Amino acid sequence: MPQGEGSARRPTYERIAGVLRSAMDAGRLPPGLVLSEVPLSRLFGAGRSPVKQALAQLEADGLVRRFDGRGLVVGNAAPNRAAVTPAMLNLSAIALGSIHERTADALYYGVERELILHSLRGAFRVNELALSRHLDIGRSVARDILLRAQAVGLLEKGDNSRWTIVPLGHERVDQFYELRLLLEPVALAQAAPRIPPELLATVNARHCEASGKWPDLDAATLDRLEEDLHVACLGFATNPEIGEALRRSRTVMLSGKHVQRALGATAALDRFMDEHVEVIEALRRGEVQAATQSLARHLASSRTKALDRLAAFQRLPSPEPAPYIDA
């Protein structure tokens, strides 16, 4: 399968079709072999929908045909239901991971939104199988989505292997911001002399570009801007225990964008990147004290806005639970 940035932007079904087409051209998928949606979905770690689209594309190209049975047949030979293996498709770990990862990435933010909005109202269970069925994806992709949510503190998994949303109420949000106000300025003072100038230049350019596009920014871009300052730059602090303590507080960074969008026209969007730029530009000038003071002001402002938005959100009617979330 072609690798690289251009390939990464192609829809999942096109990348799957490309893998199958290459395998046919190389003779690894011989004429007569039956291709079925379910086995291919498992091989690619994708849902049945993109696999179905990929097979439809190959059928339109005349590479596979329908027959009196389930699936499609390669070429014009008699149907042969031999198992399709990763080796037949030349699915290296990199190629397989690319399809798998991007399928999960494309779906993650919708799931993240549901998890966060429910976390603000209490503890709920998440059903992995129901998530897989709801999104029409393989269980492995569903699990990766939930593991990603677990890594940022949105979910926890108990001894019974059940996924549970971690509640994120007013008190916990306030405590996380208190933690960040205490530790982030200290971490920034430690990190400042160690942050590569080229990283600061890149981060500054990305923020300025985002500021020019405001408010037309997607969730992934907003996350990247938050991580630029609060994760990447602070990651150069000399005390790794500070970073470990702050890692647990990242949930509040993720929640802001979803709560603002849930409030809709009643909420003023937080143009936080301008406050980030103030910190970054002070760092570029070598003014460490000014940078830490700007960061503290930014966090104090963010704390107030986050608590105000949370109070407004909790006055709204409770949302209808997603099919994979149980009370």
N, C-alpha and C positions, 0 to 999 in steps of 0.2 A: 504494500500500500504506500503511495507517496506520502512522505513525511514533510514537515515544515509548516510555516505559518499559513500559506495558502491552503494547504490540505486541511489544517485545523479549522478553518472557517467554513468548510463545506458541511452541509447537513449530514447527520448521522447516516441516513439511508443511502446517500451518495457514496460515503466512505465504505459502507458495507458492500454496496454494489460493486465498487472498485476492487475490493478484495476478492469477491466471487468471480468477477470478470478476469482478473489476473490469473486466478487459479485455473479457470477454464482454458485460457490462452496457453498456459504452461502444461496443460494435460493432467493436472493434479485432480481435477474434477472431471472424470471421464464421461463420455456420452452415455446416457441411460441412467445416470445417478439421480436419485430423487432428492430434491431439496425441500425441506419442510420448515415451517416457521418456528415451531417450538424448539427443535434441536439447534437451529441456527441462533435463536435468541439466547440460548444458554451459552453457546460458544462465544458470542460477541459480548455477553453481559449487557444486552440491550433489550428493550421491549419488543413485543411482536409487531407493533405498528411500523417502526422503521425497517424491520426485516421484510414485512409485507410490501412496503413501498420499494425496497431494493429489488425484490423478486419481480414486482410489476415492471420496474424499469428494464430488467434483463429480458422479460417477456416481450416488452415493446421493441427491444433491440433484436429479437429473434434468437436469443441465446438459450432460452428455456421455453418449454411448452407445457400446456395443460394435458392431462390424460384422465382416464376413468379411474380416479383414485385421489388421495389426498397429497398435496404438494405439487411441485412442478419438476419436469424431467429435463436434464441437460441434453441438448441436441435432439437427434431423431431416433436414437437406439431404444430398444425395449427397456422399460423401467427396471431399475435395480435399486433396492432399498438398503444398500450398504451404509454403514455409519459414516458420517462426515467427521473428520478429525481435525484438530488444530494444525497438524502437519500438512494435510491436504490444502489448507487455506494459507499456509506459510505464516500463521499468526504468531509472530514473535511476541515476547512479553511486552515490548515497547508498542507494537502495533495494536495489540489487544487492549493494553492499558490506555492508549490514546482514545479509542472509541469509547471504552468504558468510562474513562474519566470525564470526557466531554459530555457524554449523555448525562452523567450525574451532575456536572456543573451547570448544565442548562436548566435543570429542574430544581436545583438546590434552593434558590432564593424564594421560590413560591412556598416551599415547605418551611423554610426558615421563618417566613412571615407568619404562617399559621402557628408555628411553635411559640414564637415570641408573643403574639397577641393573646394566645391562651395562657402563657406563663404569667402574664400580668393579672390574670384572674384566678390563678390557683394551680394546683397539681392535677395533671391529666395523664392518662396512659396513651402511648402511641403503639399501634399495631403494625408491625413490619410487613406482614403478609397483606394486610388491607392497603398499606401504602403502595406496595408493589402492584396490586391489582388496580388501584385507583389511577396510578400514573401509567399503567400498562408498561411496566419495566420489569426486568429480571430481579430476583431477590437479592443478588449480589450488588446491583446498582442501588436498590433501596437501602441495603445495609450500609453502603458507603455514604449515602446521604445522611443517614442517622449517625454514623460514626463522626462525620464532619460536624454535625450539630453537637454531639457529645464533646468534641474537642474544644469548642468555644463555650462550653458550660450550659448549653440549652437543655441537654438531656442527661439522664443518668440511667445506668442499667443495674438492676438489683440482682440479688442472688438467684431469683427465679427467672432470670434472663428477660425480664420485661422492661421495656423502655418507658421512662417516666419523665414528663416535662418538669424541669426545676422551676418552682414558683419565683417570680421576680416582682414582688410587691413594692410599695412605697418605701418601707424600711430598708429592704435589701438594696434598692437602687441608691438610696441616700448613703448607705454604708459603703457601697462600692465607690461612690464619688469621694467620700471621705478618705478611703484608702488611696485613691488616685491622687488626691490633693496632697496627701502626706508623702507619697513615694515618687510620683513622676518628676517633680522639680529636682529632687535629689538625684534620680537616675539621669536626668538630662545634664545636670552639672558634671556628673561622672563621664557621660558619653561625649559631651561637646568636643573635647580635644581629639577624640578618636574617630569621629564621623568623617568619612572621606569627603573632601570638597565636591567631588564629582557627583556623589549621592545627593548632597544638598542642592546642587544645581539641577539635577534631574527632578527631584521632589518639588522644588520651587517652580520649575517649568510646568510640571503636571498640574500643580495647584492653580497656576495662572491660567492655564488652558481651561480647566474646569470652571474657574470663576467666569470666564468669558462665555461659557455654554450654559450657565445657571439659568433656570432650574432644570434644564433638560439633561439630567444625569441619571444613569441607571444605577441599580443597587450595587453592582460589582464595582463601578467607579467610585461610589461613595465609600464603600468598604476599603478600596485601595487608598483613598485619600486619608482615611482615619489611620490605616496601618502605616502609611508613610511616616507620620510623626510619632504616633503612640506605640508603634511596634518596631519598625525598622530603625529609626533614629535612636530610640531608647534602648534598643538591643545592644548598643555599644557601651552600655554602662558596665563598670568594672565589677559590680556585685551581682552575680547571677541570681541570688535569692530574691532580689527586688523584682527582677523580671518574672520569676516564678510566681511571686505573690500577685503581681499585676495581671498575669495571664488569666486569673479567675475573674477579673473585673471586666473583661472584654465584652461580656454580654451586654453591658449598658451601651457600648459603642454601637453594637448591632441593632439594638432596639429602637434607637431614635428615628431612623428613616422609616421604619414600618409604622410606628405610632403616628408620625406626622402624616403619612399617607392615609392611615385609617381615619384620622380626624378630618381629612379633606380640607375644604375651604375654610373651616373654622380655625385652622392652625397656621401660624406664620412659619414658613419653612426656614430652617436654621442654616444660614450661610456660613458654616463653620470654617470653610477653607480660608476665608480672609483672616481669621484669628490664627490659623495655622501658619499662614504666610508671614505674619508678624513675628512669630517665633523663629521660623526658618531664616528669615532675613537677618535677624539678630545673630543667629548662629553663624551665618556666612560672614558677618562683620567681625566675628570673634568676640562679641559682647555677651558672654555667658550669663552674667547676672540679669541683664535685660531679657534674655531668652527665657530664663527660668521664671522671671516675674510675669512675662507675657503668657507663659504656659499656665501659671497659677490662675491668672485672671480668666483665661479661656476655660479652664476646668470649673472654676466657680460659676461662671456664666452658664456653662453647659449643665451644671448640676441644677441650677434654678429652673432652666428651661425644661430639662428632663422631668423634674418633679411636677411642674405645671402641666406639661403634656400628659403625664401619667394620670393626674387627677382628672383632667378633661376626658381622657379615654375611658376611665372607669365609670364616668357618668353616662356613657353610651350604653345602649342595650347590648347584652352579651351576644357575640357572634354565633352563628350556627356552626357547630363543630364540623371540621372536615371529616370525611368518611373514615379516616384512619386514626382519629383522635376520640378516645373514650373518657367519659367522666370518671 
